[in-house]
Amino acid sequence: MMTTSTDVPAARAAELDAADPLRPYRDLFIGADDPSVPAYLDGNSLGRPTKASAEQVTAFVTQSWGGRLIRGWDEEWYDLPITIGDTLARVALGAAAGQTTIGDSTTVLLYKLARGALALRPDRTEIVVDRDNFPTDRYVLEAVAGELGLTLRWIESDTRGGVTVDDLKSVVSEHTALVVLSHVAYRSGYLVDAAGAARVTHETGALLLLDLCHSVGSVPLELDTWGVDLAVGCTYKYLNGGPGSPAFAYVRADHQQDFVQPIWGWMGRDNPFAMEQGYRPAPGIRRVISGTPSVLGMIALQDTLALLDDVGMDAVRAKSIALTEYALDLVREFLVPLGAEIGSPEDSAERGGHVIIDHPRFEAVVERLWTKGVIPDFRAPQGLRLGLSPLSTSFGEVCTGILAIRDELTD
Ligand SMILES: *Cc1c(COP(=O)(O)O)cnc(C)c1O
């Protein structure tokens, strides 16, 4: 039998899947073998649901909410942002207990943590951020700088790379109050040297706030060891919490005593049910909370935390690197000859869990691919982003996706 141009890469993908120690985890996700979606390559924008979550969410509605009613708050829900935060910290953040809470959105937590951090450095006048940071990070910091009369000091980073420690060194000074970086760049996938960034930031006496949206659940984190001061991240990407599931905030233990965020709500007050006059922040990380947290929104992400705990972040990272290396090999073989350019670091040590490729036709290509159930992401101006979620993405999907892109480009 003659082999076609699809058989050889497909056979190679099947070999890689057969040898993948994480292969069985894929079966724990809903829709992983849905023939109408042959390649889901956007798990870094919205992770797939686990089968366990379908059961847990239903059980929560029928038993906890439906059965315990308002009593649920006393019995369990009130502490849930902190208990889930502690699990997240242990499993995926490299952080000791008592420093992480779940709630709000990344955007809102970024605002609260940035304001709280700036209040810890009241005599300083500058916030450092990069031009290629995620839009919400840039917008929030513009608003904060405007409110407080501070200056944004922009890093003009390489859009195919990201912010290096040397970039940071050239802008931080004794005027810097706060540095805000995405740990993994949403577009290029560049992986920031967080320990190096923390060191350079601290040499000037400033604080480092990391946005972990694109690294949590795909890259092992060591927040305590690295000396990161504050962090935020979302739970609907690699943590599969579901659309709009609440975000998380980390505030290093030694900052908490003096940390005050600007949205003073009753749920973050010391002894909230006493309903007393005047705001007094709750002890510890609870003070980051403002109003009633979304308990329903926190159910599903716990199922992925359980999987990550089982697998271990080092094995997750090993699969993640194997997936991105494989994707880049196929891109070089099939798409670069058609004019595509790699927009991500080619050294896996400098890369998170996704890769991006550029081509002037990609906006139209992605639109057509979506109708066929091949689902990467488009990122302006001409980037096609392949998000590879280590627990749920197969090598076969990567192969199917890249060959489908090739077919669109040769049409
Ligand atoms: C996805 C993402 C966000 C999302 O913020 P929301 O408030 O959840 O919309 C923020 N920052 C980065 C770096 C992201 O990748």
The ligand as a MOL file (V3000), in Angstrom:
LIG
                    3D

  0  0  0     0  0            999 V3000
M  V30 BEGIN CTAB
M  V30 COUNTS 15 15 0 0 0
M  V30 BEGIN ATOM
M  V30 1 C -6.4210 34.8540 30.5750 0
M  V30 2 C -5.6300 35.9440 31.2110 0
M  V30 3 C -6.2520 36.8930 32.0300 0
M  V30 4 C -7.7410 36.8440 32.1830 0
M  V30 5 O -8.2570 37.7110 33.1180 0
M  V30 6 P -9.8190 37.6000 33.4650 0
M  V30 7 O -10.0340 38.5980 34.5070 0
M  V30 8 O -10.0800 36.1910 33.8760 0
M  V30 9 O -10.5740 37.8930 32.2100 0
M  V30 10 C -5.4540 37.8310 32.6660 0
M  V30 11 N -4.1050 37.8460 32.4870 0
M  V30 12 C -3.4870 36.9530 31.6760 0
M  V30 13 C -2.0050 36.9870 31.5340 0
M  V30 14 C -4.2340 35.9990 31.0100 0
M  V30 15 O -3.6430 35.1270 30.2050 0
M  V30 END ATOM
M  V30 BEGIN BOND
M  V30 1 1 1 2
M  V30 2 1 2 3
M  V30 3 2 2 14
M  V30 4 1 3 4
M  V30 5 2 3 10
M  V30 6 1 4 5
M  V30 7 1 5 6
M  V30 8 2 6 7
M  V30 9 1 6 8
M  V30 10 1 6 9
M  V30 11 1 10 11
M  V30 12 2 11 12
M  V30 13 1 12 13
M  V30 14 1 12 14
M  V30 15 1 14 15
M  V30 END BOND
M  V30 END CTAB
M  END
